[in-house]
C-alpha cells in the first residue's frame, strides 16, 4: 500500500471513530434528555424513530447524492449537522422538545447521505484490493465506539446535562468534515465494465447484479433477525437463566468484542473468498449464535454473543464491499443508499414481531431466527454465480454479468 493509500485508509478509520462516537453519544442522551423533560418513555422512544425513519427515503436521497459532487456534499452535510446540534443549546423546558426531535431527524437524514457518500468515496480513495480491509477496520472502529460512547455520554449528561453532550457531539462532525477535506481522491472512481447504464434506479442496479443482490439479501436477513431476537435475548437472560437484567450489559459487551474481532479479519477473508462467500459464512455464524443462546448456561450465552458479534458485521461489510466493487461508479450513491434501505429499514417490522413472538418463549424465537438465517444462507449458496469475484484486483470488477432471482428481505 502506497503512502497516499495508507494515509486515506487511516483517515477513513478516524472518520468512523469520530462520527461513531458523536452519533452514539447523542443517540443515547437524546432519549434520556426527552425522558427527563417529559417523564414519558413513549416520547423518549420516538427519538429513535426519527433517526431511523429517513432510511425509508434512502433510494431518493442516494439519487440526489449522485447528482452532486460527493465530497463537498458530505462535508456540507457534516457541517449542517454540527449547526443543528448547536441549536440544542436553546433547549430548556419541554416546550423546546421539538428541537431535540428535529436534531434526531437531522441525524437520520445525515446517516443516509453520509453513509452513501462515504461508500461512493472509498473507491476513489483506495484500490479495489484494499476496500474490504478498510471496510472491516471501519466496522471495528464503529463497534469500538459503542463500548465507550454510551458510558461517556451518560457521564457527561450526569455532570452537566444535555448541553455539554450537544457541544461534544457538534465538534465531531466538524472534525470529520476536516478529515474528508484531507482525503486525496482520484478523479474517477474505479467501476465495473458495465458502467454505462447509470440512469437506472439504485434498486434496478441492485436487482440486476447477482453478487450485490445476494450479498445485500443475506445482510438484510441477518440484521432483521438480530432485531427479531432482541426481546428473546432479554427473556432468556432474565426468565430462563434467572439472571439480573444487568447481565445484558455483559452480553452486549461480548457481542461488541466479537464485532471488533470480526471487523479486523473480514477484509482478508473477502480478499481470498469474495464478498458472497463471506456473507454466507457471516449469516451462518449469526444463526449458530442464535442456536447456542438456547443452551441453559450463562457461559453459552456469552460465547454465543461473541459468535453472533463476529457474524453480523461480516454480512454488512461483505454487502458494502460488493456494492463498492460491482456497482457502476456514477451510480454508487443511489445503489449504496438503496442497499442500506434494504438492509436496515425492515428491522422496524422485525422488532415488534419479535416482541410478539417472545410470548411463546425466548428459545423458540431464537430457534426460528436461526432457521431463517440458515435457509437464506443455504439458498444463496446454491444459487450463487459460478464465478464469484473477489476484491483482489480489477478482474473483481467485471465478472458479474448475469441476473439471478432476488432473495432480498430484511
C-alpha positions, 0 to 999 in steps of 0.5 A: 500500500502506497503512502497516499493509500495508507494515509486515506485508509487511516483517515477513513478509520478516524472518520468512523471513530469520530462520527461513531462516537458523536452519533452514539453519544447523542443517540443515547442522551437524546432519549434520556434528555426527552425522558427527563423533560417529559417523564414519558418513555413513549416520547423518549422512544420516538427519538429513535424513530426519527433517526431511523425513519429517513432510511425509508427515503434512502433510494431518493436521497442516494439519487440526489447524492449522485447528482452532486459532487460527493465530497463537498456534499458530505462535508456540507452535510457534516457541517449542517449537522454540527449547526443543528446540534448547536441549536440544542443549546436553546433547549430548556423546558419541554416546550423546546422538545421539538428541537431535540426531535428535529436534531434526531431527524437531522441525524437520520437524514445525515446517516443516509447521505453520509453513509452513501457518500462515504461508500461512493468515496472509498473507491476513489480513495483506495484500490479495489484490493484494499476496500474490504480491509478498510471496510472491516477496520471501519466496522471495528472502529464503529463497534469500538465506539459503542463500548465507550460512547454510551458510558461517556455520554451518560457521564457527561449528561450526569455532570452537566446535562444535555448541553455539554453532550450537544457541544461534544457531539457538534465538534465531531462532525466538524472534525470529520468534515476536516478529515474528508477535506484531507482525503486525496481522491482520484478523479474517477472512481474505479467501476465495473465494465458495465458502467454505462447504464447509470440512469437506472434506479439504485434498486434496478442496479441492485436487482440486476447484479447477482453478487450485490443482490445476494450479498445485500439479501443475506445482510438484510436477513441477518440484521432483521433477525438480530432485531427479531431476537432482541426481546428473546435475548432479554427473556432468556437472560432474565426468565430462563437463566434467572439472571439480573437484567444487568447481565445484558450489559455483559452480553452486549459487551461480548457481542461488541468484542466479537464485532471488533474481532470480526471487523479486523479479519473480514477484509482478508477473508473477502480478499481470498473468498469474495464478498458472497462467500463471506456473507454466507459464512457471516449469516451462518455464524449469526444463526449458530449464535442464535442456536447456542443462546438456547443452551441453559448456561450463562457461559453459552450465552456469552460465547454465543454473543461473541459468535453472533458479534463476529457474524453480523458485521461480516454480512454488512461489510461483505454487502458494502464491499460488493456494492463498492466493487460491482456497482457502476461508479456514477451510480454508487450513491443511489445503489449504496443508499438503496442497499442500506434501505434494504438492509436496515429499514425492515428491522422496524417490522422485525422488532415488534414481531419479535416482541410478539413472538417472545410470548411463546418463549425466548428459545423458540424465537431464537430457534426460528431466527436461526432457521431463517438465517440458515435457509437464506444462507443455504439458498444463496449458496446454491444459487450463487454465480459460478464465478464469484469475484473477489476484491483482489484486483480489477478482474473483481470488477467485471465478472458479474454479468448475469441476473439471478432471482432476488432473495432480498428481505430484511 
